[in-house]
Amino acid sequence: MSFTGKYQLQSQENFEPFMKALGLPDDLVQKGKDLKSTSEIEQDGKKFKITVTTGSKVLKNEFTIGQESEMELLNGEKAKALVQMEGNNKLVAKLKVHGAELTSVTELSGDTLTNVMTLGDISCKRISKRV
């Protein structure tokens, strides 16, 4: 199953507490919570390019499954990440953030992309649809 496509954010749960745990200032959390981000994913075998556009902020990350890479986080920080694929429709990324492990699980089911990020005991769930 290919992740390639453009996805529009439909809903999110627990965004504010999660972004605050990441260290985002309150003003940016408030601005970001109501913006509908668009994610564009290009998959070429085990190589991925992901571009997330939220308002005027554009976040670009590239990685290869099974190889450590550096990723930019929503707060602008860079973190080492290792992304693995489970089955043919689930990406699991593990990153070190502020000395803690952030886990991001992205699952594609039909035209629905579900992303659950967990940092410590706080999780944020985002659901996007292919457009």
N, C-alpha and C positions, 0 to 999 in steps of 0.2 A: 504494500500500500504506500503510495507516494504522499508526502506531506505538502508537496508543491502546490501553492495557491495563495490567495489573498483572503484574509479572515477579518471580519468586523466584530468587535467586542459587543456582546449582547447583554451580559450581566456579570456582576462580581459580588462576592461576599467577603466581608471582613477586611476590606481594602485599607481603611484608615488605620486600624491598629497594626496591621502588618507593615505598612509603609513607615509608620512611626518607629516600629521595632528596627527597621532597616536604617533609621537615622535621618529620614527625610524631614526637613523643616515643615512645621504646621501649614505655612502658606502654600507650599508646593503640594502637600497632601490634599488640601482643600481644593486647589485648582484641578488636580489630577483626578479626583474622585468622580467628577461629573463628565469627564471627557471620554468619548468612545474611541479607543485606540484601534488602529488597523495594523494587522501583522501580515507581512508578506514573507513567505517561506519558499526558498529554492532548494530542492534536494537533488543531488547528483550522486547516486550510490550512497556512500557513507559520509559525504560532505554536505554540510548545510550552511546556508546563508539566511539569516533571519533579520528582517528590518521591521521595527515596531515604530509607528508614527502616532504620537499622542499630542494633539495640538501642534505646537511648533517644535516640539522635541522629537528628534529622530535618533533611535538607538539601533546600531548595527552590530551584529555578532556573527562570527563564522567559526565553525568547529567541524571536526571529523570524529565520528563515533569511535570511542575507545582510545582517543588521544587527548592528553591534557591541552587545554587552550586557555587563553585569557579572555574573559568576557566583561563587558561593561554592564553595570547594574543600573537600575532605575534612578539611583541617587548619584550617578556619575562615577562611582568608585569602580575600580577594576578588581577582578577576583579570578583566581585560578579555578578552572572548572573541568570536570570529567563527565562526559555524556555517554551513556550506554543506551542501547536499544533493547527493549523487551518485546518479544514477538515481532510483528511487523507494523505495529501502530502505536507504540509507546516509547517516548524518550524520557530517560531519567537522568537529570543533571545533579551533581553534587558540587557545591561551592563552599569555600571558607569565607565567612563574613563576620567581622568583629570577633574573631576567635571561635565562632560557632559555625555549625554546618547548616547551610541552606540547601534544602532539597526541592527540586522543581520537577514535577511529573506532568508531562504533556501527552495527552492521549487523543488520537484521532478516531472518531467513530462516524462513518458516513461523511456528512458535511459539517459535523460539530467537532470543534477543537476545545478540549477541556484542559486547563492548566491549574494545578494545585501546587502552591509554593508554601513550604513550611520552614520556619526559623524558630528553633526552640519549641515552645508550646503554642506558637501562633501560626495559623494557616490562613491563606487567602486563596479563594477559588475564583477563576475567571473562565467564562464560557463565551466562545466566539463561533460564528457561522461563516462558512465559505461564501464569498460573494462573487 
